[in-house]
Amino acid sequence: MTNRSWGNVWAGLGQNGREVEVFENPHQALKRIQEKTFDIVVTDIRMEDIDGIEILEKVKAKSDQTKVIMITGYATVEVAREALGKGAFDFIAKPLNPTICGKSSSGPPPRWALRA
């Protein structure tokens, strides 16, 4: 996805009074996760330095109540099974459709969280 497409996805997540924080750097995202508990975290599986599974594990270690949505352009049954087995709420293959985020995020959480 292009940066413009991602911007549209994250802008859509911020509708209905949700608070959204977006991080391009996974290290900054992990630092923020330690500072604040989020209702939902959306993270890519493949990133430089840190992978999404590590983000998932750290989020769940801090708050088992946080829903973690994993997204990837490299969807395989093995990766999906690992992510879901470690507590991911959902596993979505790219290209990401903004309407999918609305369906996964239905409900009232006032705070949306981050993409690393």
OpenMM code with the backbone's topology and positions (N, CA, C; nanometers):
from openmm import Vec3, app, unit

residues = "MET THR ASN ARG SER TRP GLY ASN VAL TRP ALA GLY LEU GLY GLN ASN GLY ARG GLU VAL GLU VAL PHE GLU ASN PRO HIS GLN ALA LEU LYS ARG ILE GLN GLU LYS THR PHE ASP ILE VAL VAL THR ASP ILE ARG MET GLU ASP ILE ASP GLY ILE GLU ILE LEU GLU LYS VAL LYS ALA LYS SER ASP GLN THR LYS VAL ILE MET ILE THR GLY TYR ALA THR VAL GLU VAL ALA ARG GLU ALA LEU GLY LYS GLY ALA PHE ASP PHE ILE ALA LYS PRO LEU ASN PRO THR ILE CYS GLY LYS SER SER SER GLY PRO PRO PRO ARG TRP ALA LEU ARG ALA".split()
positions = [
    Vec3(0.0837, -0.1185, 0.0000),
    Vec3(0.0000, 0.0000, 0.0000),
    Vec3(0.0874, 0.1237, 0.0000),
    Vec3(0.0398, 0.2249, -0.0634),
    Vec3(0.1121, 0.3508, -0.0615),
    Vec3(0.0842, 0.4237, 0.0684),
    Vec3(0.1677, 0.5220, 0.0998),
    Vec3(0.1449, 0.6009, 0.2205),
    Vec3(0.0086, 0.6686, 0.2168),
    Vec3(-0.0350, 0.7118, 0.0971),
    Vec3(-0.1662, 0.7763, 0.0857),
    Vec3(-0.2768, 0.6785, 0.1248),
    Vec3(-0.2669, 0.5536, 0.0797),
    Vec3(-0.3682, 0.4537, 0.1146),
    Vec3(-0.3716, 0.4285, 0.2636),
    Vec3(-0.2540, 0.4154, 0.3257),
    Vec3(-0.2491, 0.3954, 0.4701),
    Vec3(-0.3121, 0.5125, 0.5422),
    Vec3(-0.2849, 0.6334, 0.4931),
    Vec3(-0.3441, 0.7518, 0.5556),
    Vec3(-0.4951, 0.7441, 0.5569),
    Vec3(-0.5534, 0.6951, 0.4491),
    Vec3(-0.6989, 0.6799, 0.4425),
    Vec3(-0.7491, 0.5769, 0.5427),
    Vec3(-0.6754, 0.4683, 0.5582),
    Vec3(-0.7154, 0.3648, 0.6540),
    Vec3(-0.7138, 0.4218, 0.7947),
    Vec3(-0.6037, 0.4875, 0.8320),
    Vec3(-0.5922, 0.5387, 0.9689),
    Vec3(-0.6893, 0.6522, 0.9944),
    Vec3(-0.7163, 0.7349, 0.8933),
    Vec3(-0.8163, 0.8408, 0.9103),
    Vec3(-0.9534, 0.7793, 0.9358),
    Vec3(-0.9843, 0.6705, 0.8655),
    Vec3(-1.1119, 0.6022, 0.8867),
    Vec3(-1.1243, 0.5450, 1.0265),
    Vec3(-1.0138, 0.4978, 1.0799),
    Vec3(-1.0172, 0.4421, 1.2148),
    Vec3(-1.0433, 0.5495, 1.3196),
    Vec3(-1.0079, 0.6734, 1.2892),
    Vec3(-1.0257, 0.7822, 1.3842),
    Vec3(-1.1661, 0.8397, 1.3872),
    Vec3(-1.2548, 0.7869, 1.3062),
    Vec3(-1.3925, 0.8359, 1.3047),
    Vec3(-1.4650, 0.7928, 1.4318),
    Vec3(-1.5773, 0.8558, 1.4553),
    Vec3(-1.6642, 0.8218, 1.5686),
    Vec3(-1.5973, 0.8428, 1.7036),
    Vec3(-1.5111, 0.9434, 1.7122),
    Vec3(-1.4523, 0.9786, 1.8405),
    Vec3(-1.3409, 0.8895, 1.8883),
    Vec3(-1.2914, 0.8019, 1.8037),
    Vec3(-1.1805, 0.7155, 1.8443),
    Vec3(-1.0495, 0.7934, 1.8393),
    Vec3(-0.9638, 0.7656, 1.9332),
    Vec3(-0.8302, 0.8252, 1.9363),
    Vec3(-0.7340, 0.7282, 1.8682),
    Vec3(-0.6591, 0.7762, 1.7696),
    Vec3(-0.5678, 0.6913, 1.6937),
    Vec3(-0.4264, 0.7462, 1.7057),
    Vec3(-0.3327, 0.6606, 1.7349),
    Vec3(-0.1915, 0.6956, 1.7330),
    Vec3(-0.1236, 0.6075, 1.6288),
    Vec3(-0.0437, 0.6680, 1.5426),
    Vec3(0.0210, 0.5964, 1.4336),
    Vec3(0.1718, 0.6099, 1.4488),
    Vec3(0.2425, 0.4988, 1.4330),
    Vec3(0.3883, 0.4980, 1.4431),
    Vec3(0.4470, 0.4311, 1.3195),
    Vec3(0.5447, 0.4936, 1.2613),
    Vec3(0.6182, 0.4340, 1.1496),
    Vec3(0.7332, 0.3477, 1.2024),
    Vec3(0.7822, 0.3803, 1.3212),
    Vec3(0.8968, 0.3134, 1.3798),
    Vec3(0.8482, 0.2167, 1.4882),
    Vec3(0.8749, 0.0867, 1.4734),
    Vec3(0.8256, -0.0096, 1.5722),
    Vec3(0.8851, 0.0096, 1.7114),
    Vec3(1.0065, 0.0622, 1.7198),
    Vec3(1.0665, 0.0867, 1.8509),
    Vec3(0.9894, 0.1960, 1.9261),
    Vec3(0.9477, 0.2997, 1.8542),
    Vec3(0.8662, 0.4047, 1.9157),
    Vec3(0.7306, 0.3501, 1.9568),
    Vec3(0.6759, 0.2625, 1.8746),
    Vec3(0.5468, 0.2012, 1.9079),
    Vec3(0.5579, 0.1188, 2.0355),
    Vec3(0.6631, 0.0386, 2.0475),
    Vec3(0.6811, -0.0426, 2.1686),
    Vec3(0.6986, 0.0442, 2.2919),
    Vec3(0.7699, 0.1541, 2.2777),
    Vec3(0.7869, 0.2461, 2.3904),
    Vec3(0.6514, 0.2998, 2.4345),
    Vec3(0.5680, 0.3388, 2.3388),
    Vec3(0.4360, 0.3927, 2.3709),
    Vec3(0.3462, 0.2857, 2.4319),
    Vec3(0.3581, 0.1642, 2.3851),
    Vec3(0.2797, 0.0528, 2.4402),
    Vec3(0.3126, 0.0328, 2.5879),
    Vec3(0.4378, 0.0542, 2.6256),
    Vec3(0.4760, 0.0423, 2.7664),
    Vec3(0.4197, 0.1561, 2.8510),
    Vec3(0.3947, 0.2707, 2.7880),
    Vec3(0.3451, 0.3882, 2.8594),
    Vec3(0.1932, 0.3891, 2.8753),
    Vec3(0.1225, 0.3263, 2.7830),
    Vec3(-0.0227, 0.3388, 2.7780),
    Vec3(-0.0850, 0.2057, 2.7380),
    Vec3(-0.1996, 0.1765, 2.7945),
    Vec3(-0.2744, 0.0574, 2.7548),
    Vec3(-0.3743, 0.0983, 2.6474),
    Vec3(-0.3755, 0.0248, 2.5394),
    Vec3(-0.4647, 0.0527, 2.4268),
    Vec3(-0.5742, -0.0519, 2.4193),
    Vec3(-0.6875, -0.0132, 2.3645),
    Vec3(-0.7960, -0.1080, 2.3412),
    Vec3(-0.7620, -0.2004, 2.2247),
    Vec3(-0.7048, -0.1409, 2.1186),
    Vec3(-0.6739, -0.2158, 1.9965),
    Vec3(-0.5386, -0.1715, 1.9444),
    Vec3(-0.4596, -0.2664, 1.9004),
    Vec3(-0.3331, -0.2388, 1.8336),
    Vec3(-0.3387, -0.3066, 1.6969),
    Vec3(-0.3050, -0.2309, 1.5933),
    Vec3(-0.2975, -0.2850, 1.4579),
    Vec3(-0.1506, -0.2816, 1.4183),
    Vec3(-0.0965, -0.3957, 1.3803),
    Vec3(0.0450, -0.4010, 1.3442),
    Vec3(0.0682, -0.4885, 1.2227),
    Vec3(0.1661, -0.4505, 1.1454),
    Vec3(0.2099, -0.5312, 1.0328),
    Vec3(0.2918, -0.6474, 1.0868),
    Vec3(0.2974, -0.7556, 1.0130),
    Vec3(0.3798, -0.8699, 1.0535),
    Vec3(0.5267, -0.8420, 1.0230),
    Vec3(0.5538, -0.7954, 0.9011),
    Vec3(0.6926, -0.7744, 0.8590),
    Vec3(0.7313, -0.6280, 0.8695),
    Vec3(0.8331, -0.6034, 0.9516),
    Vec3(0.8884, -0.4692, 0.9674),
    Vec3(1.0388, -0.4834, 0.9836),
    Vec3(1.1102, -0.3724, 0.9687),
    Vec3(1.2540, -0.3756, 0.9928),
    Vec3(1.2795, -0.3856, 1.1422),
    Vec3(1.3790, -0.4599, 1.1814),
    Vec3(1.4258, -0.4753, 1.3196),
    Vec3(1.3347, -0.5586, 1.4094),
    Vec3(1.2041, -0.5381, 1.4024),
    Vec3(1.1094, -0.6056, 1.4915),
    Vec3(0.9971, -0.6616, 1.4046),
    Vec3(0.9497, -0.7808, 1.4366),
    Vec3(0.8352, -0.8301, 1.3605),
    Vec3(0.7073, -0.8154, 1.4417),
    Vec3(0.5968, -0.8261, 1.3727),
    Vec3(0.4673, -0.8070, 1.4364),
    Vec3(0.4373, -0.9077, 1.5455),
    Vec3(0.4927, -1.0278, 1.5348),
    Vec3(0.4720, -1.1283, 1.6395),
    Vec3(0.5322, -1.0786, 1.7708),
    Vec3(0.6491, -1.0152, 1.7633),
    Vec3(0.7105, -0.9591, 1.8842),
    Vec3(0.6233, -0.8476, 1.9428),
    Vec3(0.5666, -0.7636, 1.8562),
    Vec3(0.4744, -0.6589, 1.9028),
    Vec3(0.3561, -0.7248, 1.9734),
    Vec3(0.2974, -0.8264, 1.9091),
    Vec3(0.1844, -0.8994, 1.9661),
    Vec3(0.2182, -0.9530, 2.1050),
    Vec3(0.3320, -1.0187, 2.1184),
    Vec3(0.3709, -1.0772, 2.2469),
    Vec3(0.3866, -0.9704, 2.3548),
    Vec3(0.4462, -0.8578, 2.3208),
    Vec3(0.4672, -0.7515, 2.4201),
    Vec3(0.3356, -0.6847, 2.4592),
    Vec3(0.2471, -0.6667, 2.3632),
    Vec3(0.1163, -0.6084, 2.3943),
    Vec3(0.0392, -0.7013, 2.4865),
    Vec3(0.0329, -0.8288, 2.4531),
    Vec3(-0.0436, -0.9242, 2.5335),
    Vec3(0.0169, -0.9435, 2.6724),
    Vec3(0.1500, -0.9314, 2.6839),
    Vec3(0.2137, -0.9416, 2.8152),
    Vec3(0.1736, -0.8247, 2.9044),
    Vec3(0.1509, -0.7094, 2.8438),
    Vec3(0.1128, -0.5915, 2.9221),
    Vec3(-0.0358, -0.5924, 2.9544),
    Vec3(-0.1181, -0.6257, 2.8555),
    Vec3(-0.2628, -0.6240, 2.8753),
    Vec3(-0.3279, -0.7315, 2.7912),
    Vec3(-0.3769, -0.8332, 2.8567),
    Vec3(-0.4440, -0.9414, 2.7845),
    Vec3(-0.5763, -0.8949, 2.7241),
    Vec3(-0.6266, -0.7811, 2.7704),
    Vec3(-0.7543, -0.7275, 2.7194),
    Vec3(-0.7393, -0.6546, 2.5865),
    Vec3(-0.6172, -0.6136, 2.5509),
    Vec3(-0.5943, -0.5414, 2.4260),
    Vec3(-0.6125, -0.6349, 2.3081),
    Vec3(-0.6925, -0.5929, 2.2114),
    Vec3(-0.7115, -0.6704, 2.0887),
    Vec3(-0.6012, -0.6310, 1.9907),
    Vec3(-0.5334, -0.7299, 1.9350),
    Vec3(-0.4262, -0.7050, 1.8394),
    Vec3(-0.4689, -0.7592, 1.7039),
    Vec3(-0.4712, -0.6700, 1.6049),
    Vec3(-0.5056, -0.7074, 1.4680),
    Vec3(-0.3762, -0.7095, 1.3878),
    Vec3(-0.3462, -0.8247, 1.3304),
    Vec3(-0.2246, -0.8434, 1.2515),
    Vec3(-0.2574, -0.8273, 1.1039),
    Vec3(-0.1736, -0.7511, 1.0311),
    Vec3(-0.1913, -0.7369, 0.8870),
    Vec3(-0.0622, -0.7771, 0.8175),
    Vec3(-0.0748, -0.8330, 0.6981),
    Vec3(0.0453, -0.8770, 0.6272),
    Vec3(0.0200, -0.8916, 0.4779),
    Vec3(0.1246, -0.8668, 0.4042),
    Vec3(0.1237, -0.8946, 0.2612),
    Vec3(0.1775, -1.0331, 0.2322),
    Vec3(0.2157, -1.1057, 0.3363),
    Vec3(0.2761, -1.2378, 0.3231),
    Vec3(0.1958, -1.3397, 0.4031),
    Vec3(0.0676, -1.3443, 0.3792),
    Vec3(-0.0204, -1.4311, 0.4571),
    Vec3(0.0033, -1.5777, 0.4224),
    Vec3(0.0311, -1.6538, 0.5259),
    Vec3(0.0401, -1.7993, 0.5133),
    Vec3(-0.0383, -1.8600, 0.6286),
    Vec3(-0.0771, -1.9826, 0.6125),
    Vec3(-0.1501, -2.0515, 0.7187),
    Vec3(-0.0634, -2.0598, 0.8436),
    Vec3(0.0657, -2.0855, 0.8258),
    Vec3(0.1554, -2.0991, 0.9404),
    Vec3(0.1644, -1.9694, 1.0202),
    Vec3(0.1805, -1.8566, 0.9510),
    Vec3(0.1920, -1.7280, 1.0203),
    Vec3(0.0595, -1.6928, 1.0875),
    Vec3(-0.0504, -1.7168, 1.0188),
    Vec3(-0.1819, -1.6892, 1.0782),
    Vec3(-0.2030, -1.7745, 1.2022),
    Vec3(-0.1686, -1.9012, 1.1941),
    Vec3(-0.1843, -1.9918, 1.3081),
    Vec3(-0.0987, -1.9449, 1.4262),
    Vec3(0.0255, -1.9034, 1.3984),
    Vec3(0.1127, -1.8553, 1.5056),
    Vec3(0.0548, -1.7300, 1.5707),
    Vec3(0.0123, -1.6336, 1.4879),
    Vec3(-0.0411, -1.5082, 1.5416),
    Vec3(-0.1678, -1.5327, 1.6228),
    Vec3(-0.2592, -1.6087, 1.5696),
    Vec3(-0.3844, -1.6359, 1.6407),
    Vec3(-0.3590, -1.7194, 1.7662),
    Vec3(-0.2642, -1.8114, 1.7582),
    Vec3(-0.2293, -1.8926, 1.8741),
    Vec3(-0.1677, -1.8113, 1.9875),
    Vec3(-0.1048, -1.7003, 1.9519),
    Vec3(-0.0432, -1.6130, 2.0525),
    Vec3(-0.1370, -1.5020, 2.0976),
    Vec3(-0.2617, -1.5099, 2.0523),
    Vec3(-0.3615, -1.4171, 2.1047),
    Vec3(-0.4072, -1.3064, 2.0128),
    Vec3(-0.3684, -1.3091, 1.8852),
    Vec3(-0.4170, -1.2059, 1.7925),
    Vec3(-0.5684, -1.2146, 1.7809),
    Vec3(-0.6322, -1.1000, 1.7744),
    Vec3(-0.7775, -1.0929, 1.7611),
    Vec3(-0.8199, -1.1224, 1.6180),
    Vec3(-0.7401, -1.0753, 1.5214),
    Vec3(-0.7727, -1.0944, 1.3806),
    Vec3(-0.6438, -1.0957, 1.3007),
    Vec3(-0.6495, -1.1522, 1.1824),
    Vec3(-0.5364, -1.1640, 1.0914),
    Vec3(-0.5879, -1.1271, 0.9543),
    Vec3(-0.5375, -1.0173, 0.8978),
    Vec3(-0.5909, -0.9640, 0.7722),
    Vec3(-0.4795, -0.9560, 0.6696),
    Vec3(-0.5048, -1.0098, 0.5494),
    Vec3(-0.4078, -1.0049, 0.4405),
    Vec3(-0.4204, -0.8721, 0.3652),
    Vec3(-0.3062, -0.8204, 0.3206),
    Vec3(-0.3047, -0.7013, 0.2356),
    Vec3(-0.3382, -0.7453, 0.0941),
    Vec3(-0.3891, -0.6587, 0.0110),
    Vec3(-0.4120, -0.5175, 0.0382),
    Vec3(-0.5282, -0.4985, 0.1347),
    Vec3(-0.5115, -0.4044, 0.2235),
    Vec3(-0.6077, -0.3777, 0.3295),
    Vec3(-0.7183, -0.2890, 0.2770),
    Vec3(-0.8396, -0.3333, 0.2949),
    Vec3(-0.9571, -0.2568, 0.2550),
    Vec3(-1.0061, -0.1788, 0.3765),
    Vec3(-1.0188, -0.0457, 0.3665),
    Vec3(-1.0619, 0.0336, 0.4823),
    Vec3(-1.1930, -0.0125, 0.5440),
    Vec3(-1.2824, -0.0722, 0.4662),
    Vec3(-1.4095, -0.1176, 0.5224),
    Vec3(-1.3889, -0.2382, 0.6136),
    Vec3(-1.2827, -0.3159, 0.5903),
    Vec3(-1.2534, -0.4292, 0.6780),
    Vec3(-1.2202, -0.3789, 0.8169),
    Vec3(-1.1435, -0.2704, 0.8247),
    Vec3(-1.1080, -0.2150, 0.9557),
    Vec3(-1.2323, -0.1750, 1.0315),
    Vec3(-1.3282, -0.1185, 0.9634),
    Vec3(-1.4521, -0.0801, 1.0293),
    Vec3(-1.5243, -0.2004, 1.0857),
    Vec3(-1.5225, -0.3113, 1.0126),
    Vec3(-1.5897, -0.4324, 1.0606),
    Vec3(-1.5148, -0.4928, 1.1791),
    Vec3(-1.3827, -0.4949, 1.1733),
    Vec3(-1.3057, -0.5509, 1.2849),
    Vec3(-1.3138, -0.4625, 1.4072),
    Vec3(-1.3350, -0.3326, 1.3838),
    Vec3(-1.3319, -0.2386, 1.4957),
    Vec3(-1.4704, -0.2004, 1.5444),
    Vec3(-1.5732, -0.2695, 1.4954),
    Vec3(-1.7063, -0.2311, 1.5385),
    Vec3(-1.7160, -0.2448, 1.6889),
    Vec3(-1.7911, -0.1596, 1.7449),
    Vec3(-1.7981, -0.1568, 1.8899),
    Vec3(-1.7488, -0.0235, 1.9404),
    Vec3(-1.7584, -0.0026, 2.0675),
    Vec3(-1.7392, 0.1307, 2.1214),
    Vec3(-1.6023, 0.1713, 2.1713),
    Vec3(-1.4921, 0.0982, 2.1457),
    Vec3(-1.3701, 0.1425, 2.2112),
    Vec3(-1.3395, 0.2891, 2.1833),
    Vec3(-1.3240, 0.3695, 2.2849),
    Vec3(-1.2984, 0.5111, 2.2652),
    Vec3(-1.1553, 0.5376, 2.2222),
    Vec3(-1.0670, 0.4458, 2.2490),
    Vec3(-0.9268, 0.4641, 2.2126),
    Vec3(-0.8861, 0.3579, 2.1130),
    Vec3(-0.8432, 0.4026, 1.9987),
    Vec3(-0.7826, 0.3134, 1.9007),
    Vec3(-0.6350, 0.3307, 1.9117),
    Vec3(-0.5637, 0.2359, 1.8663),
    Vec3(-0.4212, 0.2470, 1.8837),
    Vec3(-0.3464, 0.2224, 1.7568),
    Vec3(-0.2342, 0.1783, 1.7687),
    Vec3(-0.1273, 0.2036, 1.6788),
    Vec3(-0.0969, 0.0982, 1.5780),
    Vec3(-0.0325, 0.1476, 1.4791),
    Vec3(0.0271, 0.0636, 1.3797),
    Vec3(0.1763, 0.0841, 1.3909),
    Vec3(0.2477, -0.0242, 1.3968),
    Vec3(0.3933, -0.0105, 1.4037),
    Vec3(0.4532, -0.0436, 1.2693),
] * unit.nanometer
topology = app.Topology()
chain = topology.addChain("A")
for resn in residues:
    res = topology.addResidue(resn, chain)
    for name in ("N", "CA", "C"):
        topology.addAtom(name, app.Element.getBySymbol(name[0]), res)
